[in-house]
Amino acid sequence: MGDDVGAATAEAIKADLEDRADEVLFVFLGRITIAHDEMSADEFNALETEAFRFSGVGALER
């Protein structure tokens, strides 16, 4: 979910500032994927890369 929540929040604020608050959804949230101990490091890193694709946070050291 990472960056998706921040992007959605920014879009909601922008719409409000542009007097388009009626276009803002009441609830918004991206897809949530649960990380678990049976995931490979590559699977986990791919999820992390997707989650932070806007902010550019890379894979964490493990």
PDB file of N, H, CA, C and O in Angstrom:
ATOM      1  N   MET A   1       0.838  -1.178   0.000  1.00  0.00           N
ATOM      2  CA  MET A   1       0.000   0.000   0.000  1.00  0.00           C
ATOM      3  C   MET A   1       0.878   1.234   0.000  1.00  0.00           C
ATOM      4  O   MET A   1       0.587   2.159  -0.759  1.00  0.00           O
ATOM      5  N   GLY A   2       1.911   1.312   0.781  1.00  0.00           N
ATOM      6  H   GLY A   2       2.147   0.561   1.397  1.00  0.00           H
ATOM      7  CA  GLY A   2       2.923   2.369   0.784  1.00  0.00           C
ATOM      8  C   GLY A   2       2.556   3.696   0.158  1.00  0.00           C
ATOM      9  O   GLY A   2       1.762   4.459   0.709  1.00  0.00           O
ATOM     10  N   ASP A   3       3.136   3.964  -0.991  1.00  0.00           N
ATOM     11  H   ASP A   3       3.781   3.344  -1.439  1.00  0.00           H
ATOM     12  CA  ASP A   3       2.977   5.257  -1.660  1.00  0.00           C
ATOM     13  C   ASP A   3       1.561   5.516  -2.158  1.00  0.00           C
ATOM     14  O   ASP A   3       1.172   6.672  -2.323  1.00  0.00           O
ATOM     15  N   ASP A   4       0.784   4.466  -2.399  1.00  0.00           N
ATOM     16  H   ASP A   4       1.100   3.526  -2.264  1.00  0.00           H
ATOM     17  CA  ASP A   4      -0.579   4.646  -2.914  1.00  0.00           C
ATOM     18  C   ASP A   4      -1.432   5.491  -1.978  1.00  0.00           C
ATOM     19  O   ASP A   4      -2.213   6.324  -2.438  1.00  0.00           O
ATOM     20  N   VAL A   5      -1.294   5.289  -0.679  1.00  0.00           N
ATOM     21  H   VAL A   5      -0.660   4.612  -0.305  1.00  0.00           H
ATOM     22  CA  VAL A   5      -2.081   6.067   0.284  1.00  0.00           C
ATOM     23  C   VAL A   5      -1.676   7.544   0.229  1.00  0.00           C
ATOM     24  O   VAL A   5      -2.534   8.425   0.260  1.00  0.00           O
ATOM     25  N   GLY A   6      -0.391   7.808   0.150  1.00  0.00           N
ATOM     26  H   GLY A   6       0.306   7.092   0.126  1.00  0.00           H
ATOM     27  CA  GLY A   6       0.081   9.192   0.060  1.00  0.00           C
ATOM     28  C   GLY A   6      -0.381   9.872  -1.221  1.00  0.00           C
ATOM     29  O   GLY A   6      -0.779  11.036  -1.200  1.00  0.00           O
ATOM     30  N   ALA A   7      -0.329   9.149  -2.335  1.00  0.00           N
ATOM     31  H   ALA A   7      -0.005   8.203  -2.352  1.00  0.00           H
ATOM     32  CA  ALA A   7      -0.781   9.715  -3.604  1.00  0.00           C
ATOM     33  C   ALA A   7      -2.275  10.002  -3.571  1.00  0.00           C
ATOM     34  O   ALA A   7      -2.717  11.049  -4.044  1.00  0.00           O
ATOM     35  N   ALA A   8      -3.054   9.083  -3.018  1.00  0.00           N
ATOM     36  H   ALA A   8      -2.696   8.233  -2.633  1.00  0.00           H
ATOM     37  CA  ALA A   8      -4.506   9.286  -2.927  1.00  0.00           C
ATOM     38  C   ALA A   8      -4.834  10.465  -2.014  1.00  0.00           C
ATOM     39  O   ALA A   8      -5.750  11.237  -2.299  1.00  0.00           O
ATOM     40  N   THR A   9      -4.097  10.602  -0.931  1.00  0.00           N
ATOM     41  H   THR A   9      -3.353   9.975  -0.700  1.00  0.00           H
ATOM     42  CA  THR A   9      -4.304  11.724  -0.015  1.00  0.00           C
ATOM     43  C   THR A   9      -3.984  13.049  -0.705  1.00  0.00           C
ATOM     44  O   THR A   9      -4.728  14.021  -0.576  1.00  0.00           O
ATOM     45  N   ALA A  10      -2.882  13.079  -1.431  1.00  0.00           N
ATOM     46  H   ALA A  10      -2.277  12.289  -1.536  1.00  0.00           H
ATOM     47  CA  ALA A  10      -2.503  14.299  -2.158  1.00  0.00           C
ATOM     48  C   ALA A  10      -3.556  14.668  -3.197  1.00  0.00           C
ATOM     49  O   ALA A  10      -3.879  15.844  -3.362  1.00  0.00           O
ATOM     50  N   GLU A  11      -4.088  13.679  -3.892  1.00  0.00           N
ATOM     51  H   GLU A  11      -3.826  12.724  -3.758  1.00  0.00           H
ATOM     52  CA  GLU A  11      -5.125  13.949  -4.890  1.00  0.00           C
ATOM     53  C   GLU A  11      -6.398  14.477  -4.220  1.00  0.00           C
ATOM     54  O   GLU A  11      -7.069  15.348  -4.774  1.00  0.00           O
ATOM     55  N   ALA A  12      -6.732  13.963  -3.044  1.00  0.00           N
ATOM     56  H   ALA A  12      -6.187  13.255  -2.594  1.00  0.00           H
ATOM     57  CA  ALA A  12      -7.915  14.437  -2.314  1.00  0.00           C
ATOM     58  C   ALA A  12      -7.733  15.888  -1.873  1.00  0.00           C
ATOM     59  O   ALA A  12      -8.661  16.690  -1.973  1.00  0.00           O
ATOM     60  N   ILE A  13      -6.548  16.221  -1.389  1.00  0.00           N
ATOM     61  H   ILE A  13      -5.794  15.569  -1.307  1.00  0.00           H
ATOM     62  CA  ILE A  13      -6.264  17.597  -0.974  1.00  0.00           C
ATOM     63  C   ILE A  13      -6.320  18.530  -2.178  1.00  0.00           C
ATOM     64  O   ILE A  13      -6.893  19.617  -2.100  1.00  0.00           O
ATOM     65  N   LYS A  14      -5.726  18.105  -3.290  1.00  0.00           N
ATOM     66  H   LYS A  14      -5.260  17.222  -3.353  1.00  0.00           H
ATOM     67  CA  LYS A  14      -5.745  18.909  -4.511  1.00  0.00           C
ATOM     68  C   LYS A  14      -7.183  19.170  -4.968  1.00  0.00           C
ATOM     69  O   LYS A  14      -7.531  20.297  -5.322  1.00  0.00           O
ATOM     70  N   ALA A  15      -8.011  18.129  -4.959  1.00  0.00           N
ATOM     71  H   ALA A  15      -7.728  17.213  -4.671  1.00  0.00           H
ATOM     72  CA  ALA A  15      -9.416  18.287  -5.367  1.00  0.00           C
ATOM     73  C   ALA A  15     -10.138  19.267  -4.457  1.00  0.00           C
ATOM     74  O   ALA A  15     -10.925  20.089  -4.927  1.00  0.00           O
ATOM     75  N   ASP A  16      -9.876  19.187  -3.161  1.00  0.00           N
ATOM     76  H   ASP A  16      -9.237  18.520  -2.779  1.00  0.00           H
ATOM     77  CA  ASP A  16     -10.513  20.099  -2.213  1.00  0.00           C
ATOM     78  C   ASP A  16     -10.087  21.545  -2.475  1.00  0.00           C
ATOM     79  O   ASP A  16     -10.922  22.450  -2.465  1.00  0.00           O
ATOM     80  N   LEU A  17      -8.802  21.761  -2.707  1.00  0.00           N
ATOM     81  H   LEU A  17      -8.124  21.026  -2.715  1.00  0.00           H
ATOM     82  CA  LEU A  17      -8.295  23.104  -2.984  1.00  0.00           C
ATOM     83  C   LEU A  17      -8.850  23.672  -4.288  1.00  0.00           C
ATOM     84  O   LEU A  17      -8.954  24.887  -4.454  1.00  0.00           O
ATOM     85  N   GLU A  18      -9.204  22.779  -5.207  1.00  0.00           N
ATOM     86  H   GLU A  18      -9.119  21.792  -5.073  1.00  0.00           H
ATOM     87  CA  GLU A  18      -9.767  23.203  -6.494  1.00  0.00           C
ATOM     88  C   GLU A  18     -11.296  23.223  -6.472  1.00  0.00           C
ATOM     89  O   GLU A  18     -11.942  23.239  -7.520  1.00  0.00           O
ATOM     90  N   ASP A  19     -11.868  23.222  -5.257  1.00  0.00           N
ATOM     91  H   ASP A  19     -11.343  23.209  -4.406  1.00  0.00           H
ATOM     92  CA  ASP A  19     -13.331  23.230  -5.085  1.00  0.00           C
ATOM     93  C   ASP A  19     -14.009  22.060  -5.789  1.00  0.00           C
ATOM     94  O   ASP A  19     -15.100  22.200  -6.344  1.00  0.00           O
ATOM     95  N   ARG A  20     -13.351  20.907  -5.760  1.00  0.00           N
ATOM     96  H   ARG A  20     -12.465  20.794  -5.310  1.00  0.00           H
ATOM     97  CA  ARG A  20     -13.920  19.689  -6.319  1.00  0.00           C
ATOM     98  C   ARG A  20     -14.051  18.613  -5.249  1.00  0.00           C
ATOM     99  O   ARG A  20     -13.911  17.423  -5.531  1.00  0.00           O
ATOM    100  N   ALA A  21     -14.322  19.047  -4.008  1.00  0.00           N
ATOM    101  H   ALA A  21     -14.435  20.013  -3.779  1.00  0.00           H
ATOM    102  CA  ALA A  21     -14.402  18.113  -2.888  1.00  0.00           C
ATOM    103  C   ALA A  21     -15.468  17.040  -3.102  1.00  0.00           C
ATOM    104  O   ALA A  21     -15.364  15.945  -2.549  1.00  0.00           O
ATOM    105  N   ASP A  22     -16.490  17.347  -3.897  1.00  0.00           N
ATOM    106  H   ASP A  22     -16.575  18.236  -4.346  1.00  0.00           H
ATOM    107  CA  ASP A  22     -17.539  16.369  -4.159  1.00  0.00           C
ATOM    108  C   ASP A  22     -17.031  15.177  -4.972  1.00  0.00           C
ATOM    109  O   ASP A  22     -17.710  14.154  -5.053  1.00  0.00           O
ATOM    110  N   GLU A  23     -15.847  15.297  -5.574  1.00  0.00           N
ATOM    111  H   GLU A  23     -15.295  16.128  -5.508  1.00  0.00           H
ATOM    112  CA  GLU A  23     -15.254  14.205  -6.344  1.00  0.00           C
ATOM    113  C   GLU A  23     -14.405  13.273  -5.481  1.00  0.00           C
ATOM    114  O   GLU A  23     -14.002  12.205  -5.941  1.00  0.00           O
ATOM    115  N   VAL A  24     -14.132  13.663  -4.242  1.00  0.00           N
ATOM    116  H   VAL A  24     -14.460  14.531  -3.868  1.00  0.00           H
ATOM    117  CA  VAL A  24     -13.275  12.871  -3.359  1.00  0.00           C
ATOM    118  C   VAL A  24     -14.087  11.720  -2.775  1.00  0.00           C
ATOM    119  O   VAL A  24     -15.178  11.917  -2.240  1.00  0.00           O
ATOM    120  N   LEU A  25     -13.537  10.525  -2.886  1.00  0.00           N
ATOM    121  H   LEU A  25     -12.650  10.365  -3.320  1.00  0.00           H
ATOM    122  CA  LEU A  25     -14.199   9.354  -2.330  1.00  0.00           C
ATOM    123  C   LEU A  25     -14.208   9.412  -0.807  1.00  0.00           C
ATOM    124  O   LEU A  25     -13.305   9.983  -0.195  1.00  0.00           O
ATOM    125  N   PHE A  26     -15.218   8.826  -0.209  1.00  0.00           N
ATOM    126  H   PHE A  26     -15.951   8.363  -0.706  1.00  0.00           H
ATOM    127  CA  PHE A  26     -15.312   8.804   1.245  1.00  0.00           C
ATOM    128  C   PHE A  26     -14.230   7.906   1.842  1.00  0.00           C
ATOM    129  O   PHE A  26     -13.640   8.241   2.870  1.00  0.00           O
ATOM    130  N   VAL A  27     -13.974   6.788   1.212  1.00  0.00           N
ATOM    131  H   VAL A  27     -14.453   6.516   0.378  1.00  0.00           H
ATOM    132  CA  VAL A  27     -12.947   5.841   1.669  1.00  0.00           C
ATOM    133  C   VAL A  27     -12.081   5.496   0.467  1.00  0.00           C
ATOM    134  O   VAL A  27     -12.594   5.180  -0.607  1.00  0.00           O
ATOM    135  N   PHE A  28     -10.770   5.557   0.650  1.00  0.00           N
ATOM    136  H   PHE A  28     -10.354   5.814   1.523  1.00  0.00           H
ATOM    137  CA  PHE A  28      -9.874   5.139  -0.418  1.00  0.00           C
ATOM    138  C   PHE A  28      -8.671   4.447   0.196  1.00  0.00           C
ATOM    139  O   PHE A  28      -8.086   4.922   1.168  1.00  0.00           O
ATOM    140  N   LEU A  29      -8.317   3.321  -0.389  1.00  0.00           N
ATOM    141  H   LEU A  29      -8.793   2.935  -1.179  1.00  0.00           H
ATOM    142  CA  LEU A  29      -7.179   2.551   0.093  1.00  0.00           C
ATOM    143  C   LEU A  29      -6.753   1.600  -1.014  1.00  0.00           C
ATOM    144  O   LEU A  29      -7.591   1.010  -1.695  1.00  0.00           O
ATOM    145  N   GLY A  30      -5.482   1.461  -1.183  1.00  0.00           N
ATOM    146  H   GLY A  30      -4.802   1.941  -0.629  1.00  0.00           H
ATOM    147  CA  GLY A  30      -4.959   0.560  -2.207  1.00  0.00           C
ATOM    148  C   GLY A  30      -5.015  -0.890  -1.773  1.00  0.00           C
ATOM    149  O   GLY A  30      -5.495  -1.221  -0.689  1.00  0.00           O
ATOM    150  N   ARG A  31      -4.518  -1.731  -2.635  1.00  0.00           N
ATOM    151  H   ARG A  31      -4.128  -1.461  -3.516  1.00  0.00           H
ATOM    152  CA  ARG A  31      -4.452  -3.174  -2.372  1.00  0.00           C
ATOM    153  C   ARG A  31      -3.497  -3.432  -1.208  1.00  0.00           C
ATOM    154  O   ARG A  31      -2.469  -2.769  -1.077  1.00  0.00           O
ATOM    155  N   ILE A  32      -3.842  -4.383  -0.383  1.00  0.00           N
ATOM    156  H   ILE A  32      -4.678  -4.922  -0.490  1.00  0.00           H
ATOM    157  CA  ILE A  32      -2.976  -4.766   0.728  1.00  0.00           C
ATOM    158  C   ILE A  32      -2.558  -6.216   0.526  1.00  0.00           C
ATOM    159  O   ILE A  32      -3.405  -7.092   0.348  1.00  0.00           O
ATOM    160  N   THR A  33      -1.269  -6.465   0.554  1.00  0.00           N
ATOM    161  H   THR A  33      -0.581  -5.753   0.699  1.00  0.00           H
ATOM    162  CA  THR A  33      -0.733  -7.817   0.466  1.00  0.00           C
ATOM    163  C   THR A  33       0.013  -8.104   1.758  1.00  0.00           C
ATOM    164  O   THR A  33       0.857  -7.315   2.182  1.00  0.00           O
ATOM    165  N   ILE A  34      -0.292  -9.215   2.372  1.00  0.00           N
ATOM    166  H   ILE A  34      -0.977  -9.857   2.027  1.00  0.00           H
ATOM    167  CA  ILE A  34       0.354  -9.587   3.628  1.00  0.00           C
ATOM    168  C   ILE A  34       1.655 -10.326   3.332  1.00  0.00           C
ATOM    169  O   ILE A  34       1.656 -11.330   2.620  1.00  0.00           O
ATOM    170  N   ALA A  35       2.748  -9.831   3.873  1.00  0.00           N
ATOM    171  H   ALA A  35       2.747  -9.015   4.452  1.00  0.00           H
ATOM    172  CA  ALA A  35       4.029 -10.523   3.756  1.00  0.00           C
ATOM    173  C   ALA A  35       4.056 -11.650   4.781  1.00  0.00           C
ATOM    174  O   ALA A  35       3.564 -11.497   5.899  1.00  0.00           O
ATOM    175  N   HIS A  36       4.629 -12.770   4.396  1.00  0.00           N
ATOM    176  H   HIS A  36       5.029 -12.894   3.488  1.00  0.00           H
ATOM    177  CA  HIS A  36       4.668 -13.923   5.307  1.00  0.00           C
ATOM    178  C   HIS A  36       5.999 -14.644   5.172  1.00  0.00           C
ATOM    179  O   HIS A  36       6.782 -14.385   4.258  1.00  0.00           O
ATOM    180  N   ASP A  37       6.233 -15.554   6.107  1.00  0.00           N
ATOM    181  H   ASP A  37       5.597 -15.765   6.849  1.00  0.00           H
ATOM    182  CA  ASP A  37       7.543 -16.210   6.188  1.00  0.00           C
ATOM    183  C   ASP A  37       7.805 -17.222   5.069  1.00  0.00           C
ATOM    184  O   ASP A  37       8.925 -17.721   4.952  1.00  0.00           O
ATOM    185  N   GLU A  38       6.816 -17.532   4.259  1.00  0.00           N
ATOM    186  H   GLU A  38       5.907 -17.127   4.354  1.00  0.00           H
ATOM    187  CA  GLU A  38       7.036 -18.456   3.147  1.00  0.00           C
ATOM    188  C   GLU A  38       7.350 -17.719   1.841  1.00  0.00           C
ATOM    189  O   GLU A  38       7.553 -18.353   0.805  1.00  0.00           O
ATOM    190  N   MET A  39       7.390 -16.389   1.885  1.00  0.00           N
ATOM    191  H   MET A  39       7.225 -15.873   2.725  1.00  0.00           H
ATOM    192  CA  MET A  39       7.767 -15.602   0.706  1.00  0.00           C
ATOM    193  C   MET A  39       9.276 -15.643   0.533  1.00  0.00           C
ATOM    194  O   MET A  39      10.038 -15.627   1.500  1.00  0.00           O
ATOM    195  N   SER A  40       9.684 -15.696  -0.730  1.00  0.00           N
ATOM    196  H   SER A  40       9.066 -15.709  -1.516  1.00  0.00           H
ATOM    197  CA  SER A  40      11.119 -15.608  -0.997  1.00  0.00           C
ATOM    198  C   SER A  40      11.549 -14.148  -0.854  1.00  0.00           C
ATOM    199  O   SER A  40      10.719 -13.239  -0.865  1.00  0.00           O
ATOM    200  N   ALA A  41      12.831 -13.944  -0.722  1.00  0.00           N
ATOM    201  H   ALA A  41      13.506 -14.682  -0.713  1.00  0.00           H
ATOM    202  CA  ALA A  41      13.354 -12.582  -0.627  1.00  0.00           C
ATOM    203  C   ALA A  41      13.020 -11.800  -1.901  1.00  0.00           C
ATOM    204  O   ALA A  41      12.734 -10.605  -1.836  1.00  0.00           O
ATOM    205  N   ASP A  42      13.057 -12.468  -3.054  1.00  0.00           N
ATOM    206  H   ASP A  42      13.290 -13.439  -3.107  1.00  0.00           H
ATOM    207  CA  ASP A  42      12.722 -11.797  -4.319  1.00  0.00           C
ATOM    208  C   ASP A  42      11.260 -11.355  -4.346  1.00  0.00           C
ATOM    209  O   ASP A  42      10.955 -10.249  -4.793  1.00  0.00           O
ATOM    210  N   GLU A  43      10.353 -12.215  -3.868  1.00  0.00           N
ATOM    211  H   GLU A  43      10.601 -13.113  -3.504  1.00  0.00           H
ATOM    212  CA  GLU A  43       8.929 -11.849  -3.814  1.00  0.00           C
ATOM    213  C   GLU A  43       8.720 -10.651  -2.901  1.00  0.00           C
ATOM    214  O   GLU A  43       8.010  -9.706  -3.244  1.00  0.00           O
ATOM    215  N   PHE A  44       9.348 -10.704  -1.735  1.00  0.00           N
ATOM    216  H   PHE A  44       9.925 -11.472  -1.455  1.00  0.00           H
ATOM    217  CA  PHE A  44       9.215  -9.615  -0.775  1.00  0.00           C
ATOM    218  C   PHE A  44       9.789  -8.313  -1.341  1.00  0.00           C
ATOM    219  O   PHE A  44       9.167  -7.258  -1.218  1.00  0.00           O
ATOM    220  N   ASN A  45      10.953  -8.381  -1.951  1.00  0.00           N
ATOM    221  H   ASN A  45      11.458  -9.238  -2.052  1.00  0.00           H
ATOM    222  CA  ASN A  45      11.578  -7.192  -2.530  1.00  0.00           C
ATOM    223  C   ASN A  45      10.734  -6.611  -3.656  1.00  0.00           C
ATOM    224  O   ASN A  45      10.667  -5.391  -3.807  1.00  0.00           O
ATOM    225  N   ALA A  46      10.085  -7.465  -4.452  1.00  0.00           N
ATOM    226  H   ALA A  46      10.139  -8.456  -4.329  1.00  0.00           H
ATOM    227  CA  ALA A  46       9.209  -6.986  -5.528  1.00  0.00           C
ATOM    228  C   ALA A  46       8.022  -6.226  -4.954  1.00  0.00           C
ATOM    229  O   ALA A  46       7.633  -5.189  -5.491  1.00  0.00           O
ATOM    230  N   LEU A  47       7.441  -6.734  -3.863  1.00  0.00           N
ATOM    231  H   LEU A  47       7.757  -7.577  -3.428  1.00  0.00           H
ATOM    232  CA  LEU A  47       6.328  -6.030  -3.209  1.00  0.00           C
ATOM    233  C   LEU A  47       6.792  -4.687  -2.657  1.00  0.00           C
ATOM    234  O   LEU A  47       6.093  -3.682  -2.779  1.00  0.00           O
ATOM    235  N   GLU A  48       7.959  -4.678  -2.060  1.00  0.00           N
ATOM    236  H   GLU A  48       8.528  -5.495  -1.961  1.00  0.00           H
ATOM    237  CA  GLU A  48       8.500  -3.448  -1.489  1.00  0.00           C
ATOM    238  C   GLU A  48       8.779  -2.413  -2.583  1.00  0.00           C
ATOM    239  O   GLU A  48       8.486  -1.230  -2.412  1.00  0.00           O
ATOM    240  N   THR A  49       9.335  -2.855  -3.684  1.00  0.00           N
ATOM    241  H   THR A  49       9.573  -3.816  -3.823  1.00  0.00           H
ATOM    242  CA  THR A  49       9.617  -1.952  -4.806  1.00  0.00           C
ATOM    243  C   THR A  49       8.326  -1.344  -5.340  1.00  0.00           C
ATOM    244  O   THR A  49       8.272  -0.147  -5.624  1.00  0.00           O
ATOM    245  N   GLU A  50       7.280  -2.170  -5.476  1.00  0.00           N
ATOM    246  H   GLU A  50       7.324  -3.142  -5.245  1.00  0.00           H
ATOM    247  CA  GLU A  50       5.989  -1.660  -5.948  1.00  0.00           C
ATOM    248  C   GLU A  50       5.387  -0.680  -4.951  1.00  0.00           C
ATOM    249  O   GLU A  50       4.885   0.376  -5.336  1.00  0.00           O
ATOM    250  N   ALA A  51       5.438  -1.027  -3.680  1.00  0.00           N
ATOM    251  H   ALA A  51       5.846  -1.885  -3.367  1.00  0.00           H
ATOM    252  CA  ALA A  51       4.819  -0.191  -2.645  1.00  0.00           C
ATOM    253  C   ALA A  51       5.442   1.199  -2.580  1.00  0.00           C
ATOM    254  O   ALA A  51       4.751   2.176  -2.291  1.00  0.00           O
ATOM    255  N   PHE A  52       6.729   1.293  -2.843  1.00  0.00           N
ATOM    256  H   PHE A  52       7.290   0.499  -3.078  1.00  0.00           H
ATOM    257  CA  PHE A  52       7.433   2.568  -2.729  1.00  0.00           C
ATOM    258  C   PHE A  52       7.929   3.072  -4.079  1.00  0.00           C
ATOM    259  O   PHE A  52       8.980   3.707  -4.162  1.00  0.00           O
ATOM    260  N   ARG A  53       7.168   2.787  -5.137  1.00  0.00           N
ATOM    261  H   ARG A  53       6.315   2.270  -5.070  1.00  0.00           H
ATOM    262  CA  ARG A  53       7.596   3.145  -6.491  1.00  0.00           C
ATOM    263  C   ARG A  53       7.630   4.642  -6.735  1.00  0.00           C
ATOM    264  O   ARG A  53       8.366   5.092  -7.614  1.00  0.00           O
ATOM    265  N   PHE A  54       6.868   5.429  -5.995  1.00  0.00           N
ATOM    266  H   PHE A  54       6.270   5.064  -5.281  1.00  0.00           H
ATOM    267  CA  PHE A  54       6.884   6.879  -6.177  1.00  0.00           C
ATOM    268  C   PHE A  54       7.992   7.539  -5.366  1.00  0.00           C
ATOM    269  O   PHE A  54       8.630   8.481  -5.836  1.00  0.00           O
ATOM    270  N   SER A  55       8.221   7.054  -4.158  1.00  0.00           N
ATOM    271  H   SER A  55       7.702   6.289  -3.777  1.00  0.00           H
ATOM    272  CA  SER A  55       9.203   7.680  -3.277  1.00  0.00           C
ATOM    273  C   SER A  55      10.622   7.159  -3.508  1.00  0.00           C
ATOM    274  O   SER A  55      11.589   7.762  -3.043  1.00  0.00           O
ATOM    275  N   GLY A  56      10.747   6.053  -4.219  1.00  0.00           N
ATOM    276  H   GLY A  56       9.961   5.563  -4.597  1.00  0.00           H
ATOM    277  CA  GLY A  56      12.059   5.545  -4.586  1.00  0.00           C
ATOM    278  C   GLY A  56      12.802   4.817  -3.483  1.00  0.00           C
ATOM    279  O   GLY A  56      14.019   4.658  -3.576  1.00  0.00           O
ATOM    280  N   VAL A  57      12.113   4.370  -2.444  1.00  0.00           N
ATOM    281  H   VAL A  57      11.125   4.499  -2.369  1.00  0.00           H
ATOM    282  CA  VAL A  57      12.776   3.612  -1.389  1.00  0.00           C
ATOM    283  C   VAL A  57      13.172   2.261  -1.942  1.00  0.00           C
ATOM    284  O   VAL A  57      12.337   1.548  -2.499  1.00  0.00           O
ATOM    285  N   GLY A  58      14.429   1.903  -1.797  1.00  0.00           N
ATOM    286  H   GLY A  58      15.108   2.482  -1.345  1.00  0.00           H
ATOM    287  CA  GLY A  58      14.916   0.629  -2.318  1.00  0.00           C
ATOM    288  C   GLY A  58      14.736  -0.505  -1.316  1.00  0.00           C
ATOM    289  O   GLY A  58      14.212  -0.307  -0.220  1.00  0.00           O
ATOM    290  N   ALA A  59      15.166  -1.658  -1.698  1.00  0.00           N
ATOM    291  H   ALA A  59      15.593  -1.819  -2.588  1.00  0.00           H
ATOM    292  CA  ALA A  59      15.079  -2.842  -0.831  1.00  0.00           C
ATOM    293  C   ALA A  59      15.892  -2.612   0.442  1.00  0.00           C
ATOM    294  O   ALA A  59      16.983  -2.042   0.406  1.00  0.00           O
ATOM    295  N   LEU A  60      15.349  -3.058   1.548  1.00  0.00           N
ATOM    296  H   LEU A  60      14.463  -3.521   1.578  1.00  0.00           H
ATOM    297  CA  LEU A  60      16.023  -2.924   2.836  1.00  0.00           C
ATOM    298  C   LEU A  60      17.116  -3.958   2.973  1.00  0.00           C
ATOM    299  O   LEU A  60      17.031  -5.046   2.405  1.00  0.00           O
ATOM    300  N   GLU A  61      18.130  -3.620   3.717  1.00  0.00           N
ATOM    301  H   GLU A  61      18.199  -2.735   4.178  1.00  0.00           H
ATOM    302  CA  GLU A  61      19.185  -4.594   4.045  1.00  0.00           C
ATOM    303  C   GLU A  61      18.614  -5.597   5.030  1.00  0.00           C
ATOM    304  O   GLU A  61      17.962  -5.214   6.001  1.00  0.00           O
ATOM    305  N   ARG A  62      18.854  -6.869   4.790  1.00  0.00           N
ATOM    306  H   ARG A  62      19.384  -7.180   4.002  1.00  0.00           H
ATOM    307  CA  ARG A  62      18.350  -7.920   5.695  1.00  0.00           C
ATOM    308  C   ARG A  62      19.487  -8.755   6.181  1.00  0.00           C
ATOM    309  O   ARG A  62      19.279  -9.693   6.951  1.00  0.00           O
TER     310      ARG A  62
END
